[in-house]
Amino acid sequence: MKKTVLMHDQYRRESLNRRSRNLTVLHPFFMLETFKATRLAKTGISTKHYDLHRIAMVILDKVILEMGSPAKGATYTQLLEATLPTLRAANQDCTDHEADILTTLVLEHLCNEQQRTDFSVRWQFEKDDGTMEWLEHRFKIIDPHESPENETIYDASNQAINFFLSSLEVELEASQAARDAAYQHYMKRGRFEDAALVAEESRKLTIQYHTKIRRALTAIERNIFEVEYVRDTMPIIKNARQHMNERLEIDIAHITDIDQRLETTTGPAASHLPHLHHMRGIFQSSRQHNITLFREIMGAHEKFRNEQTRQKFRPRSPQAIFDPQTDALIPALKHPIGPLHEWIENNTHLFLPLQIPKPPDHADLVNKHLLNPPPSPPAPEDTAPERIEEQPARERFTKHDIAAARALIENLPHNHSTTLQNLLTEGRRQGLSDNALHHLSLKILQWFAEDAPIRVTNIPESPDPTSTPDPDLPPPNLDDPIFHGDNLAIHRPSPPPPPPPADKT
């Protein structure tokens, strides 16, 4: 049974055959660095300072440039002048003799002087029936020849020029523009098979560009806090929008051109119809990729806002918390016992439970900052001793001070009114300390609020501090700014009557 070969498989096979063949051109450059130590062993030159790959690129660059001169190539003197700055930059102690040896070594290798023939590399070729065949690719990198003046001139082969030009990394946008120019070139000359191969490469670049933009947008989904959206992402999106507009117009132009050719192709040219149909499918597929990417780019800003809202208000992942077993112990056990023992001794605290300090008590903070002020700075030497007033040392409230202040409040007679000034005077008469009286001034409102046996009012500028406030007045607003000072009026009402006895009948 005859196997059906699809047009897509035919282009894929042809593309892979060309790539495999072109890949063999890299073999001489890999071998150059491999045998570097062996070739320089007899010369006594150290190999650690020099990169022969770079020297080869310098020689190839100089040869290609000089191929545009009247001599149609470069002389050895010109090549030595080109490599000398590179060698001196790698090693300041490089002498002219060492530069001559290194340049000659690389040049002879690129000319394959040891074998006195072309480079020959075997590679596999895929036939139309899918079987593989070994072929031999013979090529040159640099070809020496004699000039009319009996001087050796070096020029580069086509394979070397193609390799040198393709080794320069180009942006995807520029690569797609170059593929479009090559496609137009082949289409004008009727080389539809080559045009189809270029169209297939262009589609792969479209997929690669799609992947590049998607990775930039995926970073937003991964962690919004690690993305500099305005600085890094927005320029990419802006350029991608412009590029997508251009690509969509180019895809439509290619599809329209192919449709016109399909309608007008007749006679012997009908053999090219399969290539045209295949190219039309390629550009339609590329257009679908571009449309999908264009939609994602247009919604990038909205996606950023949604991810910002979602990630800022979501709970933190438990993986962010340090785990002693998975984050410290397991990685440490992979080391030898000696360094492991030393590491555990220096990092024992990682395996101990966290100790959260207890927050300080509010009363302790008040006592620390209000009752124990910092000592005054030392006075200058010329300050008279009599001018220095000793500040009384304030101690913290003791249990005796607190009990004395509370007893003074509880001993107030019922249905009695007084003021804070009179209450403090009575406390001094009974021998209460300054700390006890101070504690009484601070705690009196709190005690009244808790026990509620006493009503607190205020009599602003009362002529008679001992006057009794009207018990029918509404309770004062304690947040009133005038509610302060010694005019604070205190009234202790009569105790509530006892409940009537229960009726036993």
C-alpha positions in Angstrom: 0.0 0.0 0.0 1.4 3.3 -1.0 1.9 5.8 1.8 0.2 9.2 1.4 2.6 12.0 2.0 1.0 15.3 3.1 2.2 18.6 1.9 2.9 19.7 5.5 5.2 16.6 6.0 7.0 17.4 2.8 7.8 20.9 3.9 8.8 19.7 7.4 11.1 17.0 5.9 12.8 19.5 3.6 13.2 22.0 6.4 14.8 19.5 8.7 17.1 18.2 6.0 18.4 21.7 5.3 18.9 22.5 9.0 20.8 19.2 9.6 23.0 20.0 6.7 23.7 23.5 7.8 24.4 22.4 11.3 27.5 20.5 10.1 29.2 23.8 9.4 29.5 24.3 13.2 31.7 21.2 13.5 35.1 22.9 12.7 34.4 25.7 15.3 33.7 23.1 18.0 36.8 21.2 17.1 38.9 24.4 17.3 38.3 24.8 21.1 38.5 21.0 21.7 42.1 20.7 20.5 43.3 24.1 21.8 45.4 22.6 24.6 46.9 19.9 22.3 47.9 22.4 19.6 49.4 24.9 21.9 51.2 22.4 24.1 54.4 22.5 21.9 54.4 26.3 21.8 54.5 26.9 25.5 51.6 29.4 25.4 49.1 29.3 28.2 45.5 28.5 27.0 43.6 30.0 29.9 43.7 33.6 28.7 42.4 33.1 25.1 39.1 32.1 23.6 39.8 30.7 20.1 36.1 30.9 19.2 36.3 34.7 19.5 39.6 34.9 17.5 37.9 32.8 14.8 35.0 35.3 14.6 37.5 38.2 14.4 39.3 36.5 11.5 36.1 35.6 9.7 34.7 39.2 10.1 37.9 40.7 8.7 37.9 38.3 5.7 34.3 39.1 4.8 34.9 42.8 5.0 38.0 42.6 2.8 36.2 40.6 0.2 34.6 43.8 -0.8 38.0 45.4 -1.5 39.8 45.3 -4.9 41.9 42.4 -3.6 38.7 40.3 -3.0 40.0 39.0 0.3 42.3 39.6 3.3 46.0 39.1 3.6 47.7 37.6 6.6 49.1 40.9 7.7 45.6 42.4 7.8 44.3 39.4 9.8 47.2 39.7 12.3 46.4 43.4 12.8 42.7 42.5 13.4 43.4 39.8 16.0 46.2 41.6 17.9 43.9 44.1 19.8 41.6 41.2 20.9 44.6 39.1 22.1 46.1 42.1 24.0 42.7 42.8 25.6 42.5 39.2 26.9 46.1 39.1 28.1 48.1 42.3 28.4 51.4 40.3 28.4 50.7 38.9 24.9 53.7 39.4 22.7 53.8 39.8 18.9 55.3 36.3 18.7 52.4 34.8 20.7 49.8 36.8 18.6 51.5 35.4 15.4 51.3 31.8 16.7 47.7 32.1 17.8 46.5 33.8 14.6 48.3 31.2 12.5 46.8 28.3 14.5 43.2 29.5 14.1 43.7 30.5 10.4 45.2 27.1 9.5 42.4 25.3 11.3 39.7 27.3 9.4 41.5 26.5 6.2 41.8 22.8 7.2 45.6 22.8 6.5 46.2 19.6 8.4 44.1 17.5 6.0 44.9 19.7 2.9 41.3 19.3 1.8 37.7 20.4 2.4 36.0 19.8 5.7 33.9 16.6 5.5 31.1 15.9 8.0 28.5 13.1 7.8 24.8 13.8 8.3 21.5 12.0 7.9 19.1 12.8 5.0 15.4 11.8 5.1 14.1 10.4 1.9 10.6 10.9 0.5 9.6 7.4 1.7 10.7 8.3 5.3 13.9 6.3 5.4 17.2 7.7 6.4 20.4 7.9 4.4 23.9 8.9 5.5 25.4 11.7 3.3 28.7 13.5 3.4 28.8 17.3 3.5 32.0 18.7 2.1 32.5 22.5 2.6 35.1 25.1 3.2 35.3 27.9 5.8 38.2 30.0 4.6 39.7 29.4 1.2 43.3 30.7 0.4 44.4 31.5 -3.1 47.2 33.3 -4.8 46.8 36.9 -6.0 48.4 38.2 -9.2 51.1 39.7 -7.0 51.9 36.2 -5.7 50.5 37.0 -2.3 48.2 34.7 -0.3 44.7 36.0 -0.1 42.0 34.5 2.1 38.3 34.6 1.3 35.2 33.0 2.9 32.9 30.4 1.5 29.2 30.8 1.2 28.6 28.4 4.1 30.9 30.5 6.3 29.2 33.7 5.4 25.7 32.3 6.1 26.9 31.0 9.4 28.5 34.3 10.4 25.4 36.3 9.5 23.0 33.9 11.2 25.0 33.9 14.4 23.9 37.4 15.1 20.8 37.3 17.3 18.0 39.4 15.9 14.7 40.5 17.4 11.6 38.5 16.5 10.0 41.6 14.9 13.0 42.1 12.7 13.2 38.4 11.8 9.6 38.4 10.7 10.2 41.4 8.5 13.2 39.6 7.0 11.1 36.5 6.3 8.5 38.7 4.6 11.1 40.2 2.3 12.4 36.7 1.4 8.9 35.5 0.8 8.2 38.3 -1.6 11.5 37.6 -3.4 10.6 34.0 -4.0 7.0 34.7 -5.0 8.1 37.3 -7.7 10.4 34.7 -9.2 7.9 31.8 -9.1 9.8 29.7 -6.6 6.7 28.7 -4.7 8.3 25.7 -2.9 11.0 28.0 -1.3 8.3 30.6 -0.6 6.3 27.9 1.3 9.4 27.0 3.4 9.8 30.7 4.3 6.1 31.0 5.1 6.5 28.0 7.4 9.4 29.7 9.2 7.4 32.8 9.5 4.6 30.9 11.2 7.1 29.5 13.7 8.3 33.0 14.5 4.7 34.0 15.1 4.3 31.2 17.6 7.6 32.2 19.2 6.5 35.9 19.5 3.1 34.7 20.9 5.0 32.7 23.6 7.2 35.7 24.4 4.3 38.1 25.0 2.4 35.4 27.0 5.3 35.0 29.3 5.3 38.7 30.0 1.6 38.6 30.8 1.9 35.4 32.8 4.3 37.1 35.2 1.3 39.3 36.3 -0.7 36.2 37.2 2.2 34.7 39.2 3.0 37.6 41.5 1.8 41.2 40.9 4.3 42.5 43.5 7.3 41.4 41.5 6.3 43.1 38.3 7.2 46.7 37.4 4.1 47.1 35.2 4.6 50.7 34.1 8.4 50.4 33.6 8.7 46.9 32.1 5.4 45.6 30.9 3.6 48.6 29.4 6.4 49.3 26.7 6.2 45.6 25.7 2.4 45.8 25.3 2.6 49.1 23.4 5.1 47.7 20.9 3.1 44.4 20.6 0.0 46.3 19.7 1.8 48.1 16.9 3.4 44.9 15.7 0.1 42.9 15.8 -1.6 45.6 13.7 1.2 45.3 11.1 1.1 41.5 11.1 -2.6 41.3 10.6 -2.4 43.6 7.6 0.5 41.6 6.2 -1.4 38.3 6.6 -4.4 39.6 4.8 -2.2 40.9 2.0 -0.5 37.5 1.6 -3.9 35.6 1.6 -5.3 38.0 -0.9 -2.3 37.6 -3.2 -2.5 33.8 -3.0 -6.2 33.8 -3.7 -5.6 35.9 -6.9 -2.8 33.5 -8.0 -5.1 30.5 -7.4 -7.8 32.0 -9.7 -5.3 32.8 -12.5 -3.0 29.8 -12.4 -3.8 27.5 -15.3 -1.9 25.2 -17.7 1.6 24.0 -16.9 1.7 26.4 -13.8 -1.1 24.3 -12.2 1.6 22.1 -10.7 2.3 24.9 -8.2 -1.3 24.8 -6.9 -0.5 22.5 -4.0 2.2 24.9 -2.8 -0.2 27.8 -3.1 -2.9 26.0 -1.1 -0.5 25.1 1.6 0.8 28.6 1.9 -2.8 29.9 2.2 -3.3 27.5 5.1 -0.1 28.7 6.7 -1.0 32.4 6.6 -4.6 31.6 7.9 -3.1 29.8 10.8 -0.7 32.6 11.5 -3.6 35.1 11.3 -5.5 33.1 13.9 -2.5 33.2 16.2 -2.1 36.9 15.8 -5.8 37.6 16.4 -5.7 35.6 19.6 -2.6 37.4 20.8 -4.1 40.8 19.8 -7.1 40.1 22.1 -4.9 39.2 25.0 -2.8 42.4 24.4 -5.9 44.6 24.3 -7.1 43.2 27.6 -3.7 43.3 29.4 -4.4 46.5 31.3 -7.8 45.1 32.6 -6.0 41.9 33.5 -3.5 43.8 35.5 -6.2 45.6 37.5 -8.0 42.4 38.2 -4.9 40.6 39.3 -3.9 43.6 41.5 -7.3 43.4 43.2 -7.3 39.7 43.6 -3.7 39.3 44.9 -3.7 42.2 47.3 -6.8 41.0 49.2 -6.1 37.2 49.1 -4.7 35.6 52.2 -1.0 34.9 52.4 0.1 31.4 51.4 1.3 29.3 54.3 4.4 28.4 52.2 5.7 31.9 52.9 6.2 30.9 56.6 9.5 29.3 57.4 9.3 25.6 58.0 12.3 24.3 59.9 12.0 20.7 58.6 11.6 21.4 54.8 13.5 24.7 54.6 16.4 24.0 56.9 16.8 20.4 58.2 16.3 18.5 55.0 18.6 20.7 52.9 21.2 20.6 55.7 21.2 16.7 55.8 22.5 16.6 52.2 25.9 18.0 53.4 28.8 16.0 54.9 28.7 15.3 58.6 31.5 17.8 59.5 30.0 20.9 57.9 26.5 19.7 59.0 27.6 19.6 62.7 29.1 23.0 62.5 26.0 24.4 60.8 23.6 23.0 63.4 25.6 24.5 66.2 25.5 27.9 64.6 21.8 27.7 63.6 20.1 26.0 66.5 17.7 28.9 66.9 16.0 28.0 63.7 14.6 24.8 65.2 13.3 26.4 68.4 9.7 27.6 68.7 8.9 31.2 68.1 8.7 33.3 71.2 6.3 36.2 70.9 6.9 38.9 73.5 4.0 39.8 75.8 2.7 43.3 75.1 3.4 45.6 78.1 0.6 46.6 80.5 -0.9 50.0 80.1 -0.5 50.9 83.7 3.2 49.9 83.6 3.7 52.2 80.6 2.0 55.1 82.5 4.2 54.4 85.5 7.3 54.1 83.3 6.9 57.3 81.3 4.9 59.6 83.6 6.0 58.6 87.1 9.6 57.8 86.4 10.9 60.6 84.2 14.4 60.3 82.9 17.1 62.0 85.0 17.8 65.6 84.1 21.0 66.2 82.1 24.1 67.2 84.1 24.4 70.9 84.7 27.3 72.9 83.3 30.3 73.4 85.5 29.7 77.1 85.9 26.1 76.6 87.2 25.7 77.6 90.8 24.6 74.8 93.1 21.8 76.9 94.6 20.2 77.2 91.2 19.8 73.5 90.8 16.4 72.3 92.2 16.2 68.7 93.1 13.2 67.1 91.5 11.2 64.9 93.9 11.6 61.3 93.0 8.2 59.7 92.1 7.8 56.1 92.8 5.3 53.7 91.4 1.9 53.2 93.1 2.3 50.7 95.9 -0.5 48.5 97.2 -0.6 50.7 100.3 -1.2 53.9 98.3 -3.9 52.2 96.2 -5.7 50.9 99.3 -5.5 54.2 101.1 -7.0 56.1 98.2 -9.8 53.6 97.8 -10.6 53.7 101.5 -10.9 57.5 101.4 -13.5 57.2 98.7 -15.4 54.4 100.4 -15.5 56.3 103.7 -17.5 59.2 102.2 -20.8 59.4 104.0 -24.0 58.8 102.0 -26.0 61.7 100.7 -22.9 63.9 100.9 -21.4 66.2 98.3 -17.9 67.6 98.1 -15.3 68.6 95.6 -12.1 67.0 94.5 -10.1 69.8 96.2 -11.8 69.1 99.6 -11.3 65.4 99.1 -7.6 65.8 98.5 -7.4 68.2 101.6 -9.0 65.5 103.7 -6.6 62.9 102.4 -3.6 65.1 103.3 -5.1 65.6 106.8 -5.3 61.8 107.2 -1.7 61.5 106.2 -2.0 60.0 102.7 1.2 60.2 100.6 1.5 62.3 97.5 1.4 59.1 95.4 -1.8 58.0 97.0 -3.4 61.4 96.3 -2.1 61.3 92.8 -3.6 57.8 92.3 -6.9 59.1 93.7 -7.0 61.9 91.1 -6.3 59.5 88.3 -8.7 56.7 89.3 -11.7 58.6 90.8 -13.6 58.7 87.5 -12.9 55.1 86.8 -14.0 54.0 90.2 -17.2 55.9 89.9 -17.9 54.4 86.5 -17.3 50.9 87.8 -19.2 51.1 91.1 -21.6 53.9 90.3 -22.2 54.8 94.0 -21.1 58.4 93.3 -22.3 61.1 90.9 -19.7 63.3 89.4 -20.6 66.8 88.2 -18.8 70.1 87.6 -19.4 73.5 89.0 -17.5 76.0 86.9 -16.2 78.9 89.0 -18.6 78.1 91.9 -18.3 80.8 94.6 -19.0 78.2 97.3 -17.0 75.0 96.7 -19.0 73.2 99.5 -22.4 73.9 97.8 -24.4 70.8 97.0 -25.2 70.1 93.4 -28.8 69.6 92.3 -29.4 65.8 92.2 -32.1 66.3 89.6 -29.6 67.7 87.1 -28.8 65.4 84.2 -25.4 63.6 84.4 -22.6 65.8 83.0 -20.8 65.1 79.8 -17.4 63.8 80.9 -15.9 64.7 77.5 -16.6 68.4 78.0 -13.3 70.3 78.0 -14.5 72.4 81.0 -14.8 69.2 83.1 -11.5 69.4 84.9 -9.7 70.9 87.9 -10.4 71.0 91.6 -14.0 72.2 90.9 -15.0 68.6 90.2 -18.1 68.1 92.3 -18.6 64.7 93.9 -22.0 63.5 95.3 -22.6 60.2 97.0 -26.4 59.5 97.2 -28.2 57.5 99.8 -28.1 53.8 99.5 -31.1 52.2 97.8 -33.8 51.0 100.3 -33.8 47.3 101.1 -36.4 45.2 99.2 -39.7 44.5 101.0 -39.9 41.2 102.8 -41.6 38.5 100.9 -45.3 37.8 101.7 -45.3 34.3 103.3 -49.1 34.1 102.9 
